[in-house]
Amino acid sequence: MFDVLAQSALFIGIKENELTDIFKRHTYQILQFNKDQMIVQSFEICDRLLIVIEGSVKGEMIDLSGKTIKIEERLPGQPLAPSFLFGKINRFPVNVIALNQVKMLSISKQEFILIMQENDIVLNNFLDVVSSRSQFLASKIRFLSFKTIRGKLAHYIIQLSNNNMLRVVNLPNAQQEMAELFGVTRPSLSRAIAELEDEGCIKAERRDITILDYEKLKKYVD
């Protein structure tokens, strides 16, 4: 567990032997979940810090039309919803589901406060993580605000290209995973890719996307 935590953004800069000493002084639990098991439900009270130790999980929400929208995956060393541990409405924002066999480290809110009071590095790391998560969520809201699939796809490709710094980008996810991320069906996503190709914006070869006309592609985002 400690070699994973040593690479975690929350505990970066703290040696494994120091982590061992920290957790000797504080109470924690190791929770295990099977594939497809619900780890937390949306609106469940967030009164503990959960960190993935083994396996991976996904966060997803259901929109008003009943579609499931995949928010993101969390991998070993990554915490679940750290931004929601504090505040007046401290509830998990999405459903979190195990993608495989998963082990989670669970630390109560009060115990984690004690750890941050004892260690400035953990406190600073936590503030950095919360700030980064807020920036990610702001970007996600902008992404979900696009009304068309082509708009979402254009925005996604432009982000991968680092705002046109790269002419060819590689899609990190298969089309089914992208469809879940966009909250659409796979055929609808395939159709949107074909439409952008027909309009001369991109050329798609499996996961490789070549940007042919950046300005035309950018119009879908503007």
N, C-alpha and C positions, 0 to 999 in steps of 0.2 A: 504493500500500500504506500509506503513512504517514498519509494522511488518514483511512483506516479505523482504523488503530491508535490515532490520537489520540482517537477516540471510544470506544475499547475500555475496559472497566472496569479492565483491567490497566495501561493507560497514561494514564488520565484525569489531567489536570493537567500533562501534559508536552507542550510545543509540538512542532510537526512538525519544525522545524529541530533541536531537541534529540533527537528520535527518530532523525532521519537520522544525527546524530553517534553515537548509541548503537550503531546497527546497522552503522556503518562500522567500529567497533572489535570487533564480534563476528560470529561465523560463524552463518549461518542458511541455510535452503533454502526454496524455493517449490515446492510439490508440486501437481500437477494431477490431477483425477479426473473421469471421465465419469459421467453420470447412472446411478444404480443400482450404481455400483462400490463395493465394500467398502473403506473407508478404514482402519479398524482392526477387529480381531476381539476379542470379549470374552476376557479373561484374557491377552491379549497384553501383554507388558511395557511399562509406561508410563515410558519413559526419555527422553521429549522432550515439550516443550510444543507443542501444535498449536493454531493460532488460525485461524478461518475468515476469509479475505480476500475471496473472491468466492463467490456462490452460497449454498446452505444444505444442511445435513446433518440426519439424524435418528438418534437413538440408540434401539435397540430390543433387547429380550431375549426369549428363548423360555422359557415356564414349563414345569413338569413335565408338563403335559398336551399340550404341543406348540403352544400358542397363542403367537402373536407379540404382544408388548405394546410399544407405542410409548411411550418414556419422555419424549422432548421433541425439539424442533428446536433447532439452533444456527445463528445468523445471522452475517453479517459482523461482525468485531470480537470475537466470543465464543470463548473457549477450550474445548477438549475435556477433560473430566475433570481439571481442575487440582488437585482434592483428592487425586488418586491419583498425583501426580508424586512425592510423598515418602511415607515410611512403609515398613513391613516388607513389606506386600503391595501393591506399587505396580504393579498391572495394570489395564488398562482394564476397567471393569465391564460394558460393553455392546458390542454390535456398532454401528459407526457407518457409515452408508451415505449416499452422495451423492444428494441429491434432484434435482440438475441439474448443470450444469458447475460444478466447484468448484475454487478455489485455496486452499491451506492454507500458512500460515507454520509452519515447523518449526524449533524451537530446542532443541538438546540440553539435558538437565538441568544439566550442568556449566556450560554457557554461560549459562543463565538464572540460575544461582546467582551468577555473576560480575556479571551485570547488576543483580541485587538488592543485591549488596554495594556496588556503585558508586552506586546511586540509591535513596534512602530512600522516594521517592514510589512507585516500582515495588514495593518491599518491602511498604509499607503497603497498596497496592492489592491485591497478591496475597493478603495476610492477610484483607482484607475479602471478596475473591471466594471464598476457601476457606470462610470462616465462612458466607457466604450460601448456598453450595452445600450445606453440611452441613445447614443449616436446611431447604433445599428437599428434600433426600433424606429427612429425617425426616418431612416432610409427605407425601412420595410413599409412604413405607412405610405411614403411617396410611391413605392413600387405598386402597392395594392390600390392606389388611387387611380391608376390607369384603367380606363373603361374597356379598352379593346385588348385582345390577346396580342395583336401586333405591337401595341404600345408597350406592353410588359416585356415582350420578347426583344424589342429594339432597345429598351432601357437595360435589359440584362446583358445584351451583347456589347453595348457601349461601355458598361461597367467593366466587363471582362477585358475590353480593349484598352482600359485605362484612359478613357476619353480620347481614343484614336491614336494612342501611342503605339498600339499593335495593330497591324493590318489583318493578321490571322489569329483567331482565338480558338481554344479548344474547350468545348462544353464539358464541365466537370461531372455532369450528371447525365444519365440515360434519359430518353424522352419521357418515359413513364414517371421517373422521379421529377423531371422538370414540370410535367403536367400537374403533379401533386403540389409542387412549389407554387405554381401559378394559380392553382385552384380551378383547373379546367380538365377536360378529357384529353386523352392522348391524340385521337383523331383531329380535334380542334387545334391542338398545338402543331401537329404535322401540317395542317392546312395553312396555318399562319406562317410557318417557315416557307412553304411553297409559294405563298403570296408575296413574301418579301423577296424571294428569288425571282419570281416573274416580273416584279417591278424594278429589278436591277439593283436592289440594295445590297444583297449578299449572295454568296455562292456557298451552298452547304454540301459537304462531303462527309457523311457520317457525323462525327462529333466536331470536325473541323469547320469553322465558319470563316470565310474570307469576306471582309467588308469591301464591297465594290464602290459604293457611293455613301460616304459617311454623312454628308449633309442631308441627303434624302432619308437616310435612316433616322437621323436626329429629328426630323420633322414629326415623327410619331411620338417622340418624347416631349417636344415643345408644345 
